[in-house]
């Protein structure tokens, strides 16, 4: 096994080694305890050569925290605000009858293309999948709303 000298590890720490040799040295660190101790020693020596911070570390950390903790997120970036807008838009479209007129238009387009129920081939019942639960709930809700609307058209829902 080829060992690297302390000088080679110092060059590695200072990033003065070509990338191919650097990757070989990294792989060697996983296998060799002697070279790992040389590497750690070089790291400690290079750390002592780094410039020191002029201010106290705790004061510096506190100043960063004070700047970030004091900031408040804008009200229009709130998740609840976005949900409120979506709910208001949906409610407006339902009340205005947009979805009802859209379904009528789609039915008219299908009729103008000559599509009718006899053109659709129906698979045998053994191959058909049951409709999803969401579709079943939607159909029941729409049926209930239709009965409510029909009762209201006849003069109210009271007997």
C-alpha positions as CSV (number, residue, x, y, z in Angstrom):
1,X,0.0,0.0,0.0
2,X,1.4,3.4,-1.0
3,X,1.5,5.9,1.9
4,X,1.5,9.6,1.3
5,X,4.0,11.9,3.2
6,X,2.9,14.7,5.4
7,X,3.8,17.3,2.8
8,X,1.5,15.6,0.3
9,X,-1.4,15.8,2.8
10,X,-0.6,19.5,3.4
11,X,-0.9,20.1,-0.3
12,X,-4.2,18.1,-0.3
13,X,-5.6,20.3,2.5
14,X,-4.5,23.5,0.7
15,X,-6.1,22.1,-2.5
16,X,-2.9,22.3,-4.5
17,X,-3.3,18.7,-5.8
18,X,-4.7,17.8,-9.3
19,X,-8.2,16.4,-9.1
20,X,-7.2,12.8,-10.2
21,X,-4.6,12.6,-7.4
22,X,-7.1,14.2,-5.0
23,X,-9.6,11.4,-5.6
24,X,-6.9,8.7,-5.1
25,X,-5.9,10.3,-1.8
26,X,-9.5,10.5,-0.6
27,X,-9.9,6.8,-1.3
28,X,-6.7,6.0,0.5
29,X,-7.9,7.9,3.6
30,X,-10.7,5.3,3.9
31,X,-8.1,2.5,4.1
32,X,-5.1,3.8,5.9
33,X,-5.1,4.9,9.6
34,X,-1.5,6.3,9.4
35,X,-2.4,8.6,6.5
36,X,-5.6,9.6,8.2
37,X,-3.6,10.8,11.3
38,X,-1.3,12.7,9.0
39,X,-4.3,14.3,7.3
40,X,-5.9,15.3,10.7
41,X,-2.6,16.8,11.8
42,X,-2.4,18.9,8.6
43,X,-6.0,20.0,9.0
44,X,-5.2,21.2,12.5
45,X,-2.1,23.1,11.4
46,X,-4.0,24.7,8.5
47,X,-6.8,25.8,10.9
48,X,-4.3,27.7,13.0
49,X,-3.3,29.6,9.9
50,X,-6.8,30.8,9.1
51,X,-7.6,34.4,10.1
52,X,-9.5,34.8,13.3
53,X,-12.9,36.5,13.5
54,X,-12.6,40.1,14.7
55,X,-15.8,39.9,16.7
56,X,-16.9,37.6,19.4
57,X,-18.5,34.5,18.0
58,X,-21.6,34.7,20.3
59,X,-22.2,38.4,19.4
60,X,-22.0,37.5,15.7
61,X,-24.4,34.6,16.1
62,X,-26.8,36.8,18.1
63,X,-26.8,39.5,15.5
64,X,-27.7,37.0,12.8
65,X,-30.5,35.5,14.9
66,X,-31.9,39.0,15.6
67,X,-32.0,39.8,11.9
68,X,-33.8,36.6,10.9
69,X,-36.1,36.1,13.9
70,X,-37.5,39.6,13.6
71,X,-38.6,39.2,10.0
72,X,-42.3,38.5,9.5
73,X,-43.7,36.8,6.4
74,X,-45.9,38.9,4.2
75,X,-49.7,38.1,4.7
76,X,-50.2,37.4,1.0
77,X,-47.6,34.6,1.2
78,X,-49.7,32.7,3.8
79,X,-51.1,29.3,2.9
80,X,-54.4,30.1,4.4
81,X,-54.7,33.2,2.2
82,X,-54.2,31.1,-0.9
83,X,-56.8,28.5,0.2
84,X,-59.2,31.4,0.9
85,X,-58.7,32.8,-2.7
86,X,-59.2,29.3,-4.1
87,X,-62.4,28.8,-2.1
88,X,-63.8,32.2,-3.0
89,X,-63.1,31.6,-6.7
90,X,-64.8,28.2,-6.6
91,X,-67.8,29.5,-4.7
92,X,-68.1,32.4,-7.2
93,X,-68.0,29.9,-10.2
94,X,-70.6,27.6,-8.5
95,X,-73.0,30.5,-7.6
96,X,-72.7,32.1,-11.0
97,X,-73.6,28.8,-12.7
98,X,-70.4,28.6,-14.7
99,X,-70.0,24.9,-14.1
100,X,-73.7,24.2,-15.0
101,X,-73.4,26.1,-18.3
102,X,-70.1,24.5,-19.0
103,X,-71.6,21.0,-18.7
104,X,-74.5,22.0,-21.0
105,X,-72.0,23.3,-23.6
106,X,-70.0,20.1,-23.4
107,X,-73.2,18.1,-23.9
108,X,-74.1,20.3,-26.9
109,X,-70.7,19.8,-28.4
110,X,-71.0,16.0,-28.0
111,X,-74.4,16.1,-29.6
112,X,-73.2,18.1,-32.5
113,X,-70.5,15.5,-33.2
114,X,-73.2,12.9,-33.5
115,X,-72.3,11.0,-30.4
116,X,-75.1,9.1,-28.8
117,X,-75.4,6.3,-26.4
118,X,-75.6,3.6,-29.2
119,X,-72.1,4.6,-30.6
120,X,-70.4,3.7,-27.3
121,X,-69.4,0.0,-27.0
122,X,-70.0,-1.3,-23.6
123,X,-67.6,-3.9,-22.1
124,X,-69.0,-7.0,-20.5
125,X,-69.8,-6.5,-16.8
126,X,-67.0,-8.9,-15.8
127,X,-64.4,-6.6,-17.4
128,X,-65.9,-3.3,-16.0
129,X,-64.3,-1.8,-12.9
130,X,-66.5,-0.3,-10.3
131,X,-66.6,3.5,-10.4
132,X,-64.3,5.2,-7.9
133,X,-65.7,6.3,-4.6
134,X,-65.2,9.9,-5.4
135,X,-67.5,9.5,-8.5
136,X,-70.1,7.8,-6.4
137,X,-70.1,10.5,-3.8
138,X,-70.2,13.2,-6.5
139,X,-73.2,11.5,-8.2
140,X,-75.1,11.2,-4.9
141,X,-74.4,14.8,-4.1
142,X,-75.6,16.0,-7.5
143,X,-78.7,13.9,-7.2
144,X,-79.5,15.4,-3.8
145,X,-78.9,18.9,-5.2
146,X,-81.2,18.2,-8.1
147,X,-84.0,17.0,-5.8
148,X,-83.5,20.1,-3.7
149,X,-83.5,22.4,-6.8
150,X,-86.6,20.6,-8.3
151,X,-88.5,21.0,-5.0
152,X,-87.5,24.7,-4.9
153,X,-88.8,25.2,-8.4
154,X,-92.2,23.8,-7.4
155,X,-92.7,26.4,-4.8
156,X,-90.4,25.3,-2.0
157,X,-89.4,22.2,-0.3
158,X,-92.2,22.2,2.3
159,X,-95.2,20.0,1.9
